[in-house]
């Protein structure tokens, strides 16, 4: 059984708020879970704050 992963501390509130908006938008539970897993992995890889992330063009 896989262990539960948690977002990096600087990302937790942002991810929780975004997931709440998906719930309010009536997204499927499977979609919300997938997005949570993806953002958790990204937050752990990048650390810091999501406000520090910049696009590379």
Secondary structure, DSSP 4 states (H G I P E B T S, - for coil): -PPPP---GGGHHHHHHHHHHHHHTT--HHHHHHHHHHHHHHHHHH-S-GGG-----
